Amino acid sequence: MDKFDPGRELINELSIAARRAGTAIAAILGDAGRESARELVDLAHEGRELVAGTLRARADELRRR
C-alpha cells in the first residue's frame, strides 16, 4: 500500500471537491431559506396590521350607526 495510486488520489481529490461544493450549496440555500423566512414573517405581520386596521374601521363604522 506504500505504492503511489493515482486512481485513489483522484478519488480523494474528487471527494474533497464534492464536499466543498456541497457545503457551499448548503450555505447558499441556508441563506436563501433564512431570507425567505424573514420575508414571510414580515408579510404575516403586515397582514395582521391590515386585518387589525380593517377591524378597527368596521368597529368605528358600527359605533357611528
C-alpha positions in Angstrom: 0.0 0.0 0.0 3.0 2.3 0.0 2.8 2.4 -3.8 1.5 5.6 -5.3 -2.0 5.0 -6.6 -3.2 7.8 -9.0 -6.7 6.4 -9.1 -7.1 6.6 -5.3 -5.6 10.1 -5.2 -8.1 11.2 -7.9 -11.0 9.7 -6.0 -9.8 11.5 -2.8 -9.5 14.9 -4.6 -12.9 14.5 -6.2 -14.4 13.6 -2.8 -12.9 16.7 -1.2 -14.2 18.9 -4.1 -17.7 17.4 -3.8 -17.8 18.0 -0.1 -16.7 21.7 -0.6 -19.3 22.2 -3.4 -21.9 20.6 -1.2 -21.0 22.8 1.7 -21.1 25.9 -0.5 -24.5 24.9 -1.9 -25.9 24.2 1.6 -24.7 27.7 2.8 -26.4 29.4 -0.2 -29.6 27.5 0.3 -29.5 28.2 4.1 -29.1 31.9 3.5 -31.9 31.9 1.0 -34.1 30.0 3.4 -33.4 32.4 6.2 -34.2 35.4 4.0 -37.4 33.7 2.8 -38.4 33.1 6.4 -37.8 36.7 7.3 -39.9 37.8 4.4 -42.8 35.5 5.4 -42.7 36.9 8.9 -42.8 40.4 7.6 -45.7 39.5 5.3 -47.6 37.9 8.2 -47.0 41.0 10.3 -48.3 43.3 7.6 -51.3 41.0 7.1 -52.1 41.2 10.8 -51.8 45.0 10.7 -54.2 45.2 7.7 -56.7 42.9 9.4 -56.5 44.9 12.7 -56.9 48.2 10.7 -60.0 46.7 8.9 -61.5 45.6 12.2 -60.9 49.0 13.8 -62.5 50.7 10.8 -65.5 48.3 11.0 -65.9 48.9 14.7 -65.8 52.7 14.2 -68.5 52.3 11.5 -70.7 50.2 13.7 -70.3 52.7 16.6 -71.4 55.6 14.3 -74.6 53.8 13.3 
